[in-house]
Amino acid sequence: MYSVSTDAAYAVLFSVLGLFTILAILSAGYGASLLPSSVRNVVVAARSGGDDSSSSPSSDNDGKHHESITVKNVNSSGGLLATDFFLSARNSTGAFGIAMSFFASGMGAWVVYGTTEMGGTPQLSWLGVLGYSLASAIPGLFVMWLGPLIKDATQGEEAFSTTDFCRMRYGRVMQLACAAISVFYMWIFLVAEFTSISNVYALLVGKETFDWTNMVNLNVRYTTSIAVSIGVITVLYTGVAGLPASIVTDKFQGIMMASLVLLLTIVVSSVPENRVTREQFDLASNWTADGFYAMVTLILAIISAELFNQATWQRVWAAKDTPSLRKGFGVGSFLVFLLMMFFGIMGMIGYAKESQAYDNSEKFAYLAFFNILEPMAQGWHILVLIFVTSLAASSVDSLQNGITSLLSSDLLKISSNPELIKWMNRAILVGVNVAAVIKSSERYDVLGLFLVADLVCATSVFPVFLGLLNPDKWGYLSPTEWGAFMGCIGGIAAVLVTGVIVDSDAYEKKPFEYFWLRDASALCSLCGTNRMWTFIVTPTVSFITTVFFTFVDIQVRSVQGLRARAPIVEFSFDKKRDEKVDKMEKEGDFKEDAVAAVEA
């Protein structure tokens, strides 16, 4: 049994969160003048420019010149971050910072369950572990490619997220569609984080979270207190210091996480009770068809979802230049892969130790890591609490900043009061966190939560990112706003129809229930082909629908004498954008498409 007392667990929680709060406040410049210069240079958020708000030309290391926004980042007292830097940390972070930030922000407390469950399930085994690890790392490689393109497409604008790209490329309808999907995904991510971290704390202090006999949640007050603590303290320091605080704390969290994983690897494998024979490990080590199905499902699902994770996209604008962006995301992706593989292998060792207990459902695959942790001394249990608290804090503060980035560009244009914008963002953060804490108390399955959000994102990934294609070169493959929006609707329709085909009795009357991807016939959470085919069919239908309705839209508008790529809805402050697009169309000065830009 685990031997951490409730008081010791709370002490770990508040000590770790307190450390990150101090780092965040220092990163904003508050009290930084008291630090030695060598420490101050590490802790205080790097500045992107000079003393006055202005636009000035800059040059990336790749030799291309861009317009970068240079802002007054700190007031005369050395404390208050300017609004743009508060929201974006624009052009301030080198390759190491981006690598650590991507690694730490993406790897939340959920990772102790993710690949662990794959490794602890013999039907999935190696391909499940590799699939989850690759799926978690590959989005960073996509951002290496797409990030500079999105950044170029929004050049000269105070962009903060891909919703700003949608507004400039398409119009308000696709901006709101992208924002809605992004908020949903990041909110689900928050719910999963609060659920995971509170479950881990309850487990290590010996509190049950669910009564399987009566099917009711237990110790809700304790688990909710953990989630509330994480939510409140991260809101506090992100509300004070914004995105720069998240990036600075990510550096320390990333280093801490990597060090603890190395230490745990050595210690866990050296405990006699955790040693397994070759014959025992062979029971856990399999290459199966179900593992392949899970690998395909996870790769398609997580790529689709992470492209809507604005916490990741914020690092694109925070990167100092394109080489820093690409190196940072490349290294960060590799670290993500290693961490996921670590937990997957721990899951396999856990199953190998007591395979019969897992087969008889006396033990659960998603808890396999904690089962091999059990024979270790209390100090190691406390170390794991420090580790998972760092994981949760790094993800939660990044998600909070990602959510506030969605409409920041429009808020800056509407209001001339920067402090009002900051307080509006703080109010949004509080509301989102309260809703996430309440939902986390219902103890949903973490993998199930992510699959719902992943499938929602898969309905719209092509409509959004096909917008990078040059319409002069790619024609109907470069969507109009109507085409893109109908592509999103087509993706949703594909999910509903697939659900009815899979199980008409279950989903004919409640088709939206299929978004949960429940499959009573499957032997495990990702076994079988239904989920895999759903994640293949959904984006495919969305792509086809986007192209078809783009063709129809252009033909109809040309007959009516209307501009082919005009937005569906316009506001008065969007007219400047329309004039710019009209000029670009006449002069043929659209941004290069993705392939051409990469080749250049």
Secondary structure, DSSP 8 states (H G I E B T S, - for coil): -----HHHHHHHHHHHHHHHHHHHHHHTTTTGGGS-HHHHHHHS----S-SS-EEEEEE-TTS-EEEEEE---B-TTS--B-HHHHHH-TT-B-HHHHHHHHHHHH--GGGGTHHHHHHT-TTTHHHHHHHHHHHHHHHHHHHHHHHHHHHHHTTTS---SHHHHHHHHT-HHHHHHHHHHHHHHHHHHHHHHHHHHHHHHHHHTT---EETTTTEE--HHHHHHHHHHHHHHHHHHHHHHHHHHHHHHHHHHHHHHHHHHHHHHHHHHHSGGG---HHHHHHH----HHHHHHHHHHHHHHHHHHTT-HHHHHHHHHBSSHHHHHHHHHHHHHHHHHHHHHHHHHHHHHHHHTHHHHHTTSS-GGGHHHHHHTTS-HHHHHHHHHHHHHHHHHHHHHHHHHHHTTTHHHHHHH-S-HHHHHHHHHHHHHHHHHHHHHHHTT---HHHHHHHHHHHHHTTHHHHHGGGS-HHHHGGGS--HHHHHHHHHHHHHHHHHHHHHH-HHHHSS-GGGGGG---TT-SSTT-SSHHHHHHHHHHHHHHHHHHHHHHHHHHHHHHHT--TT--SS--GGGHHHHHHHHHHHHHT-----HHHHHH-
